[in-house]
C-alpha cells in the first residue's frame, strides 16, 4: 500500500455491518485526515442461502468467505467484521490486525411496550420469546421453563417491527451491542447479566481482518488495537476452538477482566454447553493472572466511545472526560423499516426450520423473499418447495474485483485455499496478531486459559452433548431439503 493509495475497506451490505465499517473508518480518519477510504460492499454466502443444510455449505465462513477472497486478491485492504462471525481459525495468510474496545457483550431483553417493568423471571407463564439463536433458546428453556421460545427471523429492523406490530411475541432477545451501535439503546428493556444468559464468543467486539504480511495496514490499525479486549476475546476464541470452533451446538461464554496491579490483570472465563432442549448443561469457570507491559485502562468509562453513552444511567460520578471534556453523545436516530403488518404476519422466515448458524443474528433478508438467486438456480425453498424468481446479481456470479477480466469463482470449500498464496511467519493467536503491550507470554496465557476451560468441560462430557445436538440439527436440515 503506497502512501497516497485509496484504502479499500470490505463490508457486508447489512445496515449494521455498514455502521460498524463507517465507525472504524471515522476513527482512522481522525488519526490520518489525509488518507482516503472507500467502502466496498458484497453479499456473503450466509446472506444468500437459507435453503441448503449447514453441513452442505459449511459452517465456518458463511459470513466471511467472499470478503476474504477480496483480501487475498487485493480487491480490499482490510475488512471489518463482528468478531463473533469470524471462525476461530482463519485462512492461511489472513490475520486479525486489530480488535476495537469492546461494546457491551451481553444480550438484551426487548419487551412489548405494555410489558415494561417485567423481566424474564416475572413474565406471565406462556409468554412467547422470539430468538433464532440455539444458544439463547437452550438457556431460556433451562432457566425459564414457564416461557415459550419461538423463532423470529430477519434483520434488526424486521425483528423489532414484528415485536411491535404483530402482538405474537411478548419479548425478543438480541445482542445489546447491535442495538446500541444502530442507535436503538432506548429499546433495551433490560440488559441480561451472564448469570441469566451467557453470551456468544466474541460478541460485542469489532475485528479488522487484513493480510498477515501487510505491514502498512497493520501499522495503520495499531492505534485501534485494544489490548484488554484482545486478551478477553482470545481466551473466548481459544475456548470455542478447543471445543470444536464454529459448531452449531449451544455454546456460550462470559469473560471478566480486573486490574490487579499496574501491569497485571486477572482474567476470569465462565463457559457452558447445553443440549438443544437445555435439559443437559455442563458449566465451568477458570481464572488466570496475566502480566502485561502497559495499556491498562478503566474498561467501563462511558467516554471510551462517544457514540454510545446514552445508556449510562448517570455520568455524575465521572464528571467531564479529562481527555475530551466537550464530547457529546450522538443524537442520531434510526428508523425502522416501513413494513406493512400483513407482510410481517405472513413472513415465510418464521416457518423456515433451517437453524440460523452462530454469528448470524443480523443475517438480513431471505433470498426467497427478495427473489435474488444466482442465474439458472433450481434451488427450492425448504418451506414452500417453490423456486424464487431469478434476478441476476453479479455479486453472486463473479468476484466483483475480477469480473472485468471475465473470471468467475465458485463458492465451494476450496476457493479460499486455492487463492491463498500469501504466507506469513507471524505467530497468531486464534487469528489475532500479538498485541505490543500484552507480551507474547500474556497472549499465550490467555489462549491457555480458554483451552483449560474447554478441557474441563470436555472431561465432564461436553463433546457428547455437542455431538448429539449437531446430529439432530444436521439430520433435521437434510430431511427438510430431501423432502423438497
Residue pairs with C-beta under 8 A, 6 or more apart in sequence:
1 7
1 77
1 214
1 216
1 217
5 77
6 36
6 37
6 38
7 35
7 36
7 37
7 38
7 77
7 78
7 217
7 220
8 37
8 38
8 40
8 75
8 76
8 77
9 21
9 24
9 25
9 37
9 38
9 39
9 40
9 76
9 77
9 78
9 79
9 80
10 40
10 41
10 42
10 67
10 70
10 71
10 75
10 76
10 78
10 79
10 80
11 17
11 18
11 20
11 21
11 39
11 40
11 41
11 42
11 67
11 79
11 80
12 18
12 41
12 42
12 43
12 44
12 47
12 63
12 67
13 41
13 42
13 43
13 47
13 364
14 47
14 155
14 362
14 364
15 155
15 156
15 157
15 182
15 334
16 82
16 155
16 156
16 178
16 181
16 182
16 362
17 80
17 82
17 362
18 39
18 41
19 181
19 182
20 80
20 82
20 181
20 206
21 39
21 80
22 39
23 181
23 206
23 307
24 80
24 100
24 206
24 208
24 224
25 37
25 39
27 100
27 224
28 35
28 37
28 220
28 221
28 224
29 35
29 37
31 223
32 220
40 70
40 75
40 76
40 400
40 401
42 66
42 67
42 70
42 395
42 400
43 66
43 393
43 395
43 396
44 62
44 63
44 64
44 65
44 66
44 67
45 57
45 61
45 62
45 63
45 65
45 66
45 411
46 62
46 63
46 357
46 360
46 363
47 63
47 363
47 364
48 367
48 372
48 373
48 396
49 57
49 367
49 379
50 352
50 354
50 366
50 367
50 368
50 382
51 354
51 368
51 379
51 380
51 381
51 382
51 481
52 379
52 481
53 354
53 474
53 477
53 478
53 480
53 481
54 248
54 354
54 355
54 357
54 473
54 474
54 477
55 474
55 477
55 478
56 481
58 413
59 246
59 247
59 248
59 357
59 358
60 87
60 89
60 245
60 246
61 68
61 87
61 91
61 416
62 357
62 359
62 360
63 81
63 85
63 359
63 360
64 79
64 81
64 85
64 86
64 87
64 209
65 411
65 415
65 416
66 395
66 399
66 411
67 76
67 79
67 81
67 209
68 79
68 90
68 91
68 94
68 209
68 416
69 75
69 399
69 409
69 415
69 416
69 419
70 76
70 79
70 399
70 400
70 401
71 77
71 78
71 79
71 94
71 209
71 210
71 211
72 91
72 93
72 94
72 211
72 416
72 419
72 420
72 421
72 422
73 399
73 401
73 402
73 419
74 401
75 399
75 400
75 401
75 402
76 401
77 210
77 214
77 217
78 97
78 208
78 209
78 210
78 217
78 221
79 208
79 209
79 210
80 206
80 207
80 208
81 206
81 207
81 208
81 209
82 202
82 205
82 206
82 207
82 359
82 362
83 96
83 99
83 202
83 203
83 205
83 206
83 207
83 233
84 200
84 201
84 202
84 203
84 205
84 358
84 359
85 359
85 360
86 96
86 202
86 207
86 209
86 359
86 431
87 245
87 246
87 431
88 201
88 237
88 238
88 240
88 241
88 245
88 246
88 430
88 431
89 241
89 245
89 430
89 431
90 96
90 209
90 428
90 431
91 416
91 417
91 420
92 417
92 420
92 422
92 423
93 211
93 212
93 213
93 420
93 421
93 422
93 423
93 424
94 209
94 210
94 211
94 212
94 420
94 422
94 431
95 209
95 210
95 211
95 212
95 218
95 424
95 426
95 428
95 431
95 432
95 433
96 207
96 208
96 209
96 428
96 431
96 432
96 433
97 208
97 209
97 210
97 217
97 218
97 221
97 225
97 433
98 207
98 208
98 221
98 222
98 224
98 225
98 226
98 433
99 205
99 206
99 207
99 208
99 225
99 226
99 229
99 230
99 233
99 432
100 205
100 206
100 208
100 224
100 225
100 226
100 229
101 226
101 228
101 229
101 299
101 304
101 305
102 204
102 205
102 226
102 229
102 232
102 233
102 299
103 176
103 177
103 180
103 181
103 204
103 205
103 206
103 305
103 308
104 176
104 177
104 180
104 191
104 204
105 176
105 177
105 199
105 203
105 204
105 205
105 254
105 255
106 176
106 191
106 192
106 193
106 194
106 197
106 199
106 203
106 204
107 136
107 173
107 174
107 175
107 176
107 191
107 192
107 197
107 199
108 173
108 174
108 175
108 176
108 179
108 188
108 189
108 190
108 191
108 192
109 119
109 120
109 171
109 173
109 188
109 189
109 190
109 191
109 192
110 160
110 163
110 171
110 172
110 173
110 174
110 179
110 187
110 188
110 189
111 118
111 170
111 171
111 189
111 190
112 163
112 164
112 167
112 169
112 170
112 171
113 164
115 123
115 170
115 171
115 189
116 189
118 171
118 189
119 190
120 129
120 140
120 143
120 144
120 147
120 171
120 190
120 192
120 196
121 144
123 129
123 144
123 146
123 147
123 170
123 171
124 170
125 146
125 147
126 146
126 147
126 148
127 146
127 147
127 148
127 170
127 171
128 147
128 148
128 149
128 150
128 168
128 169
128 170
128 171
129 140
129 147
129 148
129 149
129 150
129 169
129 170
129 171
129 172
129 173
130 149
130 150
130 151
130 152
130 159
130 162
130 163
130 168
130 169
130 171
130 172
130 173
131 137
131 140
131 149
131 151
131 152
131 172
131 173
132 151
132 152
132 153
132 355
132 356
132 360
132 361
133 173
133 200
133 356
133 358
133 361
134 248
134 249
134 250
134 276
134 355
134 358
134 469
134 473
135 198
135 200
135 250
135 251
135 252
135 358
136 149
136 173
136 197
137 149
137 250
137 276
137 278
138 250
138 274
138 275
138 276
138 277
138 278
139 197
139 198
139 250
139 252
139 274
139 278
140 147
140 149
140 173
140 197
140 278
141 149
141 277
141 278
141 279
142 274
142 278
142 279
142 281
143 196
143 197
143 278
150 168
150 169
150 350
151 349
151 350
151 352
152 159
152 162
152 163
152 169
152 172
152 350
153 159
153 347
153 349
153 350
153 352
153 356
153 363
153 366
154 162
154 347
154 349
154 363
154 364
154 365
155 362
155 363
155 364
155 365
156 174
156 178
156 179
156 182
156 184
156 362
157 336
157 337
157 339
158 337
158 339
158 344
158 347
158 365
159 172
159 174
160 172
160 184
160 187
160 336
161 336
161 337
161 339
161 344
162 168
162 169
162 172
162 344
162 347
163 169
163 171
163 172
164 336
165 341
165 344
166 341
166 344
166 345
171 189
173 192
173 197
174 361
175 199
175 200
175 203
175 204
175 361
176 185
176 188
176 191
176 204
177 203
177 204
178 361
178 362
179 185
179 187
179 188
180 308
180 311
181 307
181 308
182 334
183 330
183 332
183 333
183 334
184 334
185 308
185 310
185 311
186 310
186 311
188 311
194 254
194 270
197 252
198 252
198 253
198 254
198 270
198 271
198 272
199 252
199 253
199 254
200 252
200 253
200 358
200 359
201 233
201 236
201 237
201 239
201 240
201 251
201 252
201 253
202 233
202 236
202 237
205 229
205 233
208 221
208 224
209 431
210 217
210 218
210 221
211 217
211 422
212 422
212 424
212 426
212 428
212 433
213 422
213 423
213 424
213 426
218 433
222 436
225 433
225 435
227 292
227 295
227 296
227 435
227 437
227 438
228 257
228 265
228 295
228 296
228 297
228 299
230 432
230 435
230 438
230 443
231 257
231 265
231 267
231 290
231 292
231 435
231 438
231 442
231 443
231 446
232 255
232 257
232 267
232 446
233 255
233 432
234 429
234 430
234 432
234 443
234 446
234 447
234 450
235 255
235 267
235 269
235 288
235 446
235 447
235 449
235 450
236 253
236 255
236 269
236 450
237 245
237 430
237 431
237 432
237 450
238 429
238 430
238 446
238 447
238 448
238 449
238 450
238 451
238 454
239 253
239 269
239 271
239 450
239 451
239 453
239 454
240 246
240 247
240 251
240 253
240 450
240 454
241 430
241 450
242 450
242 451
242 454
242 455
242 458
243 251
243 273
243 454
243 457
243 458
243 462
243 463
243 466
244 463
244 466
246 358
247 358
247 466
247 470
248 355
248 357
248 358
248 469
248 470
248 473
249 273
249 274
249 276
249 465
249 466
249 467
249 469
249 470
249 473
250 273
250 274
250 275
250 276
250 278
250 469
251 271
251 272
251 273
251 358
251 466
252 271
252 272
252 273
253 269
253 270
253 271
253 272
254 269
254 270
254 271
255 267
255 268
255 269
255 270
256 267
256 268
256 270
257 265
257 266
257 267
257 268
257 299
258 265
258 266
258 268
259 265
259 296
260 266
260 289
262 296
263 291
263 292
263 293
263 294
263 296
264 289
264 290
264 291
264 292
265 289
265 290
265 292
265 296
266 287
266 288
266 289
266 290
267 287
267 288
267 289
267 290
267 446
267 449
268 285
268 286
268 287
269 285
269 286
269 287
269 288
269 449
269 450
269 453
270 283
270 284
270 285
271 283
271 284
271 285
271 453
271 454
271 457
272 281
272 282
272 283
272 284
272 457
273 281
273 282
273 457
273 462
273 465
273 466
274 280
274 281
274 282
274 465
274 469
275 281
275 465
275 468
275 469
276 469
276 472
276 473
280 465
282 457
282 460
282 461
282 462
282 465
283 457
284 453
284 456
284 457
284 460
285 453
286 449
286 452
286 453
286 456
287 449
288 445
288 446
288 448
288 449
288 452
290 438
290 442
290 445
290 446
291 439
291 441
291 442
292 437
292 438
292 439
292 442
293 436
293 437
293 438
293 439
294 437
295 435
295 437
295 438
297 304
301 318
301 321
302 309
302 312
302 315
302 318
303 309
303 318
303 321
303 323
303 324
303 327
306 324
306 327
306 328
306 329
306 330
307 329
307 330
308 329
308 330
309 315
309 329
310 329
310 330
321 327
347 369
348 366
348 368
348 369
348 381
348 383
348 384
349 366
349 369
351 383
352 366
352 382
352 383
353 382
353 383
353 476
353 477
353 480
354 382
354 477
354 480
355 473
355 477
356 363
367 373
367 388
368 381
368 386
368 388
370 391
371 388
371 389
371 390
371 391
372 388
372 391
372 393
372 396
373 379
373 388
373 390
373 391
373 396
374 390
374 392
374 393
374 396
374 397
375 390
375 392
375 396
375 397
376 390
377 387
377 388
377 390
378 387
379 387
380 386
380 387
380 484
381 387
381 388
381 484
382 480
382 481
382 484
385 484
394 400
394 403
397 408
398 407
398 408
398 409
399 407
399 408
399 409
402 408
402 409
409 415
426 433
426 434
427 434
427 440
429 443
429 444
429 446
429 447
430 447
430 450
432 443
434 440
434 443
435 443
438 446
454 462
